[in-house]
Amino acid sequence: MTEPLQPKSHKFTDLCFISIWSFTTLASFLLSLLAIEVGEKSDLEVVDAAIGGLAIAIPQSYLLRKTIPPLNWIISTVLGWVLITMIGVGTIGWFVLSAQNLYNRVLISMIDSGIGGLVIGLSQSCLAIPPSVPQKWSWVFVNAINCILGFTIGSLIGILTGKSSFLSEVFGLSIGWLIVGILTSISANRFLKIDEAKY
Amino acid sequence: MISRLFNLFIALGFLFSVIVFSVASNSVDLKTTNNPLLTEIRGVWLTNVASGVLFVPWGIERAINQLAELNFNTIYPVVWNRGYTFYQSQVAQSVTGDITEPFLDFMNGGNDVLKKIVTLGKKKNLTVIPWFEYGFMTPPNSNLARLHPEWLTNGRKGVNYVNANLREDIDSSSIFNQQLWLNPLHPQVQNFILDLILEVVKNYDVDGIQVDDHFGMPVQFGYDPFTVKLYQKEHLGKIPPSDPFNSEWMSWRANKITSLLTRIRGEVKKIKPQAKISISPNSQDYAYKYYLQDWQNWVKKNLVDELVLQVYRDDNLSFIAEIQKPAVQSALKKIPVSIGISSGTLTSPVNIHSVKQKVQIVRDSRFLGFSFFYWESLWGYISPESPQQRRRTFLKILEYPAVRPVFFRKIQ
C-alpha cells in the first residue's frame, strides 16, 4: 500500500524560497558585472544604478509574480537605486568605500547602506507591495536593516581579505549580496506569506 | 488602483528622463586641436591565461574600445598557447585535430576571434601583431605531444620537460607547469611553426607577428636522437658534449634557431613585405644562456623589425640596469625598441604609481615606447586600485594620441 502524498512542510517551502532567492540575487549581481564596473562611489552613475537595479529586480520579480505585479517590483527597485545614486548616497552594492580604516569603513558603510535600504524599501513599499499586505510600511525598515547588515559585513570582508588587489573588494561585495539575499528572502517570506504555490 | 497606476507611470517617466539625460551628459569632447604629434609604441598583450578578455561577452569589444580611448596604439593578441591556436587554423587542425582552442570556440559561438580582433582593432587604428606566446613549448597532455612524440626534444638521461610557467599563470610551482619542448631544429617542427605563422600573415590583415622568450630551446635540451644525429653529421661523428653549457654546443644550437628565424622572416616578407617581425625576449644574457635565443645577433642580421624587451622588475634600479645593457642600447640604434612593463599579475599586483614611474624611466631613456603585460592587470580587478582610478592615471600617462614609429630599412 502506498502512503498518500503528504503536503510539503512549511519549513521546506521556506528553505526552498530562501535558497532560490539568495542564489538568484547573488547570480544577478555577478551577471551585472558584465555591464557595471565596480568602483568608488563617484565612479558609478545613474545608468549603472538603473542597470544594477534591473539586474537584481527582474529575477526577483519573477519569484514574486504571484504576489506582486512584476513591473511594479522592477520599477520600484530601479527607481530606488537611481534615487540613492542621484542624491549622493551612491549605488550601494556596486561601490567600494575608499576608507581603509576599519571603524570609518563600518560607520560610513552603515550610514550609506541604511539610507540606501530605506529609500529602496520606501520605493518598493509605495509602488509595489500591495495594500493588502499587513504592516507593509515595516518593509522600509526591514530592508534598511538587511542592507546595513549585508553590505557592511561585505565591506569588512573586502578590506580584511587583502589590500593588494581590488578583487578582494569585489569578493566582499559578493558576500554582501549573498547576505542581503538571505535576509531579504527571509523578510519577504514573512511579509508576503509566500508558499510554494506562489513562486 | 488608479492612484497606484498613476504613481507607477510617474516613476517610470522620472526614471526614463533621468537615465536619458545622464547618458547624454556623459559624452566627452575629444581633444582634437593643438595636440603635439608624438611617436611612441603603446602596446598591450592580450592573453587567454588568467584573463577573460577573449571569453566573456563583449570582452574583446570592451578591451579594444577602452585601449583606443586611452590612446594605446598596439595590441599583441595571443594566437598560440598550450598547443592550441586562437584563430581558425587549418594547419593546426591537420596536425592536432583541433581547428582552434575548444573553449574559446564555444564561448565565441564558433566565430574566429582573431578576425574579430583585427576588424575591431583596425577600426580604431590599432596596430595588431599576433603573438605566438607558447613558441616551441607544449603541454604534456596536448594532442601535439601525443601525436608527434618524435617532434619533442629532451635533456640528458631522459629528462623531457622543463618547469616553465607563463608569468600570468596563477600557480607557478606545480606539476601542471611541466612543459615539453618541440625541437626547433626538427624540419617538421620548423615547418609546422612556419605554416602557423604564414597562415596568420596570409589570412588576416595583421601588421606583423611576434615571438617571445619561448621561441628558443632550453639549454639543457638537444639530446634527442634527431638532434644528436644532426650534430654528429656536422661534426664528423662526434656526439654532443655532455655539458649543455659548452660554448660550441650552445652556439651550434642557437645558430640553428637563428637560421629558422631567417627562414620565417623571408617567407613572411614574401607574402606581406610590410609585416613586422617582432620579438619580445628577456635580456640577451639570460635569453642566450638559458634559451639559446641570440637576439642580439638577430638584430645585427636585420632579422627583426621591432624589439619589445621584457623587463618585469619591481625596483627601479634593476629596471634601469636592464634597459641600459649594451645589447639593448645597440639594438636601439638599429630598430624601434620598446620595453615590456609589468602592470601586474593575479599573484603579484603592481600599483599604478610604480607603472607610472617605469613609463617615465622608459621615456627618459629615449626608447620608442612600451608595452604592458598584460590586459587584465591594466585596469582589471586584479589590480590594487579601482579600474576607474587606474584608467584615469593611464589617461594622464597617455594624454595625447601617438603614432607608432615609421621605420624604413634599406632594401637588401
Chai-1 contact restraints between the chains, C-beta under 6 A:
chainA,res_idxA,chainB,res_idxB,connection_type,confidence,min_distance_angstrom,max_distance_angstrom,comment,restraint_id
A,E37,B,P387,contact,1.0,0.0,6.0,A-B,restraint_1
A,G39,B,S386,contact,1.0,0.0,6.0,A-B,restraint_2
A,G39,B,Q388,contact,1.0,0.0,6.0,A-B,restraint_3
A,E40,B,S386,contact,1.0,0.0,6.0,A-B,restraint_4
A,D43,B,Q388,contact,1.0,0.0,6.0,A-B,restraint_5
A,E45,B,S22,contact,1.0,0.0,6.0,A-B,restraint_6
A,V46,B,V18,contact,1.0,0.0,6.0,A-B,restraint_7
A,V46,B,S22,contact,1.0,0.0,6.0,A-B,restraint_8
A,V47,B,I19,contact,1.0,0.0,6.0,A-B,restraint_9
A,V47,B,S22,contact,1.0,0.0,6.0,A-B,restraint_10
A,V47,B,V23,contact,1.0,0.0,6.0,A-B,restraint_11
A,A50,B,I19,contact,1.0,0.0,6.0,A-B,restraint_12
A,I75,B,L8,contact,1.0,0.0,6.0,A-B,restraint_13
A,I75,B,A11,contact,1.0,0.0,6.0,A-B,restraint_14
A,I75,B,L12,contact,1.0,0.0,6.0,A-B,restraint_15
A,L79,B,A11,contact,1.0,0.0,6.0,A-B,restraint_16
A,L79,B,L15,contact,1.0,0.0,6.0,A-B,restraint_17
A,V82,B,L15,contact,1.0,0.0,6.0,A-B,restraint_18
A,V82,B,V18,contact,1.0,0.0,6.0,A-B,restraint_19
A,L127,B,N7,contact,1.0,0.0,6.0,A-B,restraint_20
A,L127,B,L8,contact,1.0,0.0,6.0,A-B,restraint_21
A,L127,B,A11,contact,1.0,0.0,6.0,A-B,restraint_22
A,S164,B,P349,contact,1.0,0.0,6.0,A-B,restraint_23
A,S164,B,P384,contact,1.0,0.0,6.0,A-B,restraint_24
A,S165,B,P349,contact,1.0,0.0,6.0,A-B,restraint_25
A,S165,B,I382,contact,1.0,0.0,6.0,A-B,restraint_26
A,F166,B,Y381,contact,1.0,0.0,6.0,A-B,restraint_27
A,F166,B,S383,contact,1.0,0.0,6.0,A-B,restraint_28
A,F166,B,S386,contact,1.0,0.0,6.0,A-B,restraint_29
A,L167,B,Y381,contact,1.0,0.0,6.0,A-B,restraint_30
A,L167,B,I382,contact,1.0,0.0,6.0,A-B,restraint_31
A,V170,B,Y381,contact,1.0,0.0,6.0,A-B,restraint_32
